[in-house]
Amino acid sequence: MYREQPVGPALDRWAECVWSIESAEPIRGHAVRPDGCIDILYSPAGLQAVGAMTSEQRYDLARHAHTVGLRFRPGMAAAFLRVNAAELN
């Protein structure tokens, strides 16, 4: 199950949403379409930044997988991540 929630007024200038995905059963080939945004993801594997994708990507999700992400607006992640956005693509 995929969900998106607004970030609220304090982060609205920089972020589009907070999202989460959970799977009760394994999922093969979950499609993620390019949106020009950089996300920070948190899962049992840890914290990671994901750059703006240029093409659709497909991911396998394990049974009981749970990931939470913060989607930055285009061009806004660099101020928080202190890295050139091109290095994350």
C-alpha positions as a Markdown table, in Angstrom:
| # | Residue | x | y | z |
|---|---|---|---|---|
| 1 | Met | 0.0 | 0.0 | 0.0 |
| 2 | Tyr | 1.4 | 3.4 | -1.1 |
| 3 | Arg | 0.4 | 6.6 | 0.7 |
| 4 | Glu | 1.3 | 10.3 | 0.4 |
| 5 | Gln | 0.7 | 13.0 | 3.0 |
| 6 | Pro | 1.3 | 16.8 | 2.9 |
| 7 | Val | 4.4 | 18.0 | 4.8 |
| 8 | Gly | 2.7 | 20.9 | 6.5 |
| 9 | Pro | 3.5 | 24.6 | 6.4 |
| 10 | Ala | 6.9 | 24.4 | 8.0 |
| 11 | Leu | 8.4 | 22.3 | 5.1 |
| 12 | Asp | 6.0 | 23.1 | 2.3 |
| 13 | Arg | 8.5 | 25.4 | 0.5 |
| 14 | Trp | 11.1 | 22.6 | 0.3 |
| 15 | Ala | 9.2 | 19.3 | 0.2 |
| 16 | Glu | 6.2 | 18.0 | -1.7 |
| 17 | Cys | 5.1 | 15.2 | 0.6 |
| 18 | Val | 6.0 | 12.5 | 3.0 |
| 19 | Trp | 5.2 | 9.1 | 1.5 |
| 20 | Ser | 5.3 | 5.5 | 2.7 |
| 21 | Ile | 5.0 | 2.1 | 1.1 |
| 22 | Glu | 4.2 | -1.2 | 2.9 |
| 23 | Ser | 3.8 | -4.7 | 1.6 |
| 24 | Ala | 2.1 | -7.5 | 3.3 |
| 25 | Glu | 3.3 | -9.9 | 0.7 |
| 26 | Pro | 6.4 | -9.8 | -1.6 |
| 27 | Ile | 6.0 | -7.5 | -4.6 |
| 28 | Arg | 8.0 | -7.9 | -7.8 |
| 29 | Gly | 8.6 | -5.0 | -10.1 |
| 30 | His | 6.9 | -2.1 | -8.3 |
| 31 | Ala | 7.1 | 0.8 | -10.8 |
| 32 | Val | 8.5 | 4.2 | -9.8 |
| 33 | Arg | 8.1 | 6.9 | -12.5 |
| 34 | Pro | 10.6 | 9.8 | -12.8 |
| 35 | Asp | 9.3 | 13.0 | -11.2 |
| 36 | Gly | 12.4 | 15.2 | -11.2 |
| 37 | Cys | 12.6 | 15.1 | -7.4 |
| 38 | Ile | 15.2 | 13.9 | -4.9 |
| 39 | Asp | 13.9 | 11.8 | -2.0 |
| 40 | Ile | 15.3 | 10.8 | 1.4 |
| 41 | Leu | 14.3 | 7.2 | 2.3 |
| 42 | Tyr | 14.2 | 5.4 | 5.6 |
| 43 | Ser | 13.8 | 1.7 | 5.8 |
| 44 | Pro | 15.2 | -1.2 | 7.9 |
| 45 | Ala | 18.2 | -1.0 | 5.5 |
| 46 | Gly | 18.9 | 2.5 | 6.8 |
| 47 | Leu | 18.8 | 6.1 | 5.5 |
| 48 | Gln | 19.6 | 6.9 | 1.9 |
| 49 | Ala | 19.1 | 9.7 | -0.6 |
| 50 | Val | 17.8 | 8.9 | -4.0 |
| 51 | Gly | 18.5 | 11.3 | -6.9 |
| 52 | Ala | 16.1 | 12.4 | -9.6 |
| 53 | Met | 15.4 | 9.5 | -12.0 |
| 54 | Thr | 15.5 | 10.0 | -15.7 |
| 55 | Ser | 13.5 | 6.8 | -16.5 |
| 56 | Glu | 11.1 | 4.5 | -14.8 |
| 57 | Gln | 12.7 | 2.1 | -12.3 |
| 58 | Arg | 11.3 | -1.1 | -10.9 |
| 59 | Tyr | 11.9 | -2.4 | -7.4 |
| 60 | Asp | 11.1 | -5.7 | -5.6 |
| 61 | Leu | 9.7 | -5.3 | -2.1 |
| 62 | Ala | 10.1 | -8.1 | 0.5 |
| 63 | Arg | 7.2 | -9.4 | 2.5 |
| 64 | His | 6.4 | -6.9 | 5.3 |
| 65 | Ala | 8.7 | -4.2 | 3.7 |
| 66 | His | 8.1 | -0.7 | 5.0 |
| 67 | Thr | 9.8 | 2.4 | 3.7 |
| 68 | Val | 9.1 | 6.0 | 4.5 |
| 69 | Gly | 10.3 | 8.9 | 2.3 |
| 70 | Leu | 10.5 | 12.7 | 2.1 |
| 71 | Arg | 10.1 | 14.0 | -1.5 |
| 72 | Phe | 11.8 | 17.4 | -2.0 |
| 73 | Arg | 10.6 | 19.8 | -4.6 |
| 74 | Pro | 12.8 | 20.1 | -7.6 |
| 75 | Gly | 16.0 | 22.0 | -6.8 |
| 76 | Met | 15.4 | 22.2 | -3.1 |
| 77 | Ala | 17.3 | 19.2 | -1.7 |
| 78 | Ala | 20.8 | 20.6 | -2.0 |
| 79 | Ala | 20.2 | 23.0 | 0.9 |
| 80 | Phe | 19.5 | 20.1 | 3.2 |
| 81 | Leu | 21.8 | 17.4 | 1.8 |
| 82 | Arg | 24.8 | 19.6 | 1.2 |
| 83 | Val | 25.7 | 17.7 | -1.9 |
| 84 | Asn | 25.4 | 18.6 | -5.6 |
| 85 | Ala | 22.1 | 17.1 | -6.8 |
| 86 | Ala | 23.8 | 15.7 | -10.0 |
| 87 | Glu | 25.9 | 13.4 | -7.8 |
| 88 | Leu | 22.7 | 11.6 | -6.7 |
| 89 | Asn | 21.2 | 10.9 | -10.1 |
